């Protein structure tokens, strides 16, 4: 017995309808697969954009950190110098006060 839905030389309308229905289902499945693939590609592109943006942010933050670390070192050096000057001034004031007593 042959499969009349695959090839029916008599042109049976039921066989043609079945073949048409299967073709429609196959095309819909293909369209869904293509859409899923396109969505996946778009998601991948969005992730790549986010990774790039994070890299740019990281570079900017690293630069800002370097700038602030240099500023901190300058402030610490200035703080030490001011402390030394205050100590020297206090010693001078003590010496003057000791000389008057």
C-alpha positions as a LaTeX table, in Angstrom:
\begin{tabular}{lrrr}
\hline
Residue & $x$ (\AA) & $y$ (\AA) & $z$ (\AA) \\
\hline
Unk1 & 0.00 & 0.00 & 0.00 \\
Unk2 & 1.37 & 3.44 & $-0.93$ \\
Unk3 & 1.22 & 6.69 & 1.02 \\
Unk4 & $-1.35$ & 8.85 & $-0.83$ \\
Unk5 & $-0.50$ & 11.95 & 1.20 \\
Unk6 & 3.08 & 12.13 & $-0.09$ \\
Unk7 & 2.44 & 11.79 & $-3.83$ \\
Unk8 & $-1.04$ & 11.23 & $-5.13$ \\
Unk9 & $-1.21$ & 11.17 & $-8.94$ \\
Unk10 & $-4.98$ & 11.40 & $-8.80$ \\
Unk11 & $-4.84$ & 14.83 & $-7.13$ \\
Unk12 & $-6.88$ & 13.74 & $-4.13$ \\
Unk13 & $-7.95$ & 16.98 & $-2.32$ \\
Unk14 & $-7.51$ & 15.38 & 1.13 \\
Unk15 & $-3.93$ & 14.38 & 0.34 \\
Unk16 & $-3.17$ & 17.86 & $-1.00$ \\
Unk17 & $-4.73$ & 19.46 & 2.08 \\
Unk18 & $-2.67$ & 17.21 & 4.36 \\
Unk19 & 0.53 & 18.02 & 2.49 \\
Unk20 & $-0.33$ & 21.71 & 2.56 \\
Unk21 & $-0.98$ & 21.57 & 6.30 \\
Unk22 & 2.34 & 19.79 & 6.93 \\
Unk23 & 4.15 & 22.34 & 4.75 \\
Unk24 & 2.51 & 25.20 & 6.67 \\
Unk25 & 3.51 & 23.65 & 10.01 \\
Unk26 & 7.07 & 23.13 & 8.78 \\
Unk27 & 7.29 & 26.75 & 7.58 \\
Unk28 & 5.93 & 28.02 & 10.91 \\
Unk29 & 8.49 & 25.92 & 12.77 \\
Unk30 & 11.23 & 27.31 & 10.52 \\
Unk31 & 10.04 & 30.89 & 11.12 \\
Unk32 & 10.01 & 30.29 & 14.88 \\
Unk33 & 13.54 & 28.87 & 14.76 \\
Unk34 & 14.76 & 31.85 & 12.75 \\
Unk35 & 13.08 & 34.29 & 15.16 \\
Unk36 & 14.64 & 32.50 & 18.13 \\
Unk37 & 18.05 & 32.66 & 16.46 \\
Unk38 & 17.63 & 36.39 & 15.75 \\
Unk39 & 16.57 & 37.02 & 19.37 \\
Unk40 & 19.60 & 35.11 & 20.57 \\
Unk41 & 21.86 & 37.17 & 18.31 \\
Unk42 & 20.30 & 40.43 & 19.55 \\
Unk43 & 20.76 & 39.30 & 23.16 \\
Unk44 & 24.39 & 38.50 & 22.43 \\
Unk45 & 24.90 & 41.93 & 20.88 \\
Unk46 & 23.31 & 43.58 & 23.92 \\
Unk47 & 25.59 & 41.63 & 26.24 \\
Unk48 & 28.61 & 42.65 & 24.17 \\
Unk49 & 27.50 & 46.30 & 24.40 \\
Unk50 & 27.09 & 45.98 & 28.17 \\
Unk51 & 30.53 & 44.39 & 28.52 \\
Unk52 & 32.03 & 47.22 & 26.48 \\
Unk53 & 30.27 & 49.82 & 28.64 \\
Unk54 & 31.52 & 48.10 & 31.80 \\
Unk55 & 35.05 & 48.14 & 30.38 \\
Unk56 & 34.79 & 51.87 & 29.68 \\
Unk57 & 33.45 & 52.47 & 33.21 \\
Unk58 & 36.24 & 50.37 & 34.69 \\
Unk59 & 38.87 & 52.39 & 32.81 \\
Unk60 & 37.30 & 55.66 & 33.92 \\
Unk61 & 37.09 & 54.51 & 37.54 \\
Unk62 & 40.69 & 53.27 & 37.49 \\
Unk63 & 41.82 & 56.66 & 36.20 \\
Unk64 & 39.81 & 58.47 & 38.87 \\
Unk65 & 41.25 & 56.16 & 41.53 \\
Unk66 & 44.79 & 56.91 & 40.37 \\
Unk67 & 44.06 & 60.64 & 40.50 \\
Unk68 & 42.61 & 60.39 & 44.01 \\
Unk69 & 45.49 & 58.23 & 45.24 \\
Unk70 & 47.98 & 60.85 & 43.99 \\
Unk71 & 45.94 & 63.58 & 45.71 \\
Unk72 & 45.92 & 61.55 & 48.93 \\
Unk73 & 49.71 & 61.19 & 48.82 \\
Unk74 & 50.09 & 64.96 & 48.31 \\
Unk75 & 47.71 & 65.70 & 51.20 \\
Unk76 & 49.54 & 63.26 & 53.48 \\
Unk77 & 52.88 & 64.93 & 52.63 \\
Unk78 & 51.38 & 68.38 & 53.27 \\
Unk79 & 49.92 & 67.11 & 56.56 \\
Unk80 & 53.36 & 65.86 & 57.68 \\
Unk81 & 54.94 & 69.18 & 56.74 \\
Unk82 & 52.27 & 71.19 & 58.59 \\
Unk83 & 52.69 & 68.93 & 61.63 \\
Unk84 & 56.45 & 69.54 & 61.61 \\
Unk85 & 55.93 & 73.29 & 61.33 \\
Unk86 & 53.45 & 73.26 & 64.22 \\
Unk87 & 55.92 & 71.27 & 66.33 \\
Unk88 & 58.67 & 73.77 & 65.48 \\
Unk89 & 56.40 & 76.71 & 66.33 \\
Unk90 & 55.42 & 75.09 & 69.64 \\
Unk91 & 59.10 & 74.56 & 70.46 \\
Unk92 & 59.78 & 78.23 & 69.69 \\
Unk93 & 56.86 & 79.36 & 71.87 \\
Unk94 & 58.06 & 77.11 & 74.72 \\
Unk95 & 61.58 & 78.48 & 74.38 \\
Unk96 & 60.29 & 82.06 & 74.55 \\
Unk97 & 58.06 & 81.25 & 77.51 \\
Unk98 & 60.91 & 79.44 & 79.30 \\
Unk99 & 63.15 & 82.44 & 78.72 \\
Unk100 & 60.66 & 84.84 & 80.32 \\
Unk101 & 60.11 & 82.82 & 83.44 \\
\hline
\end{tabular}
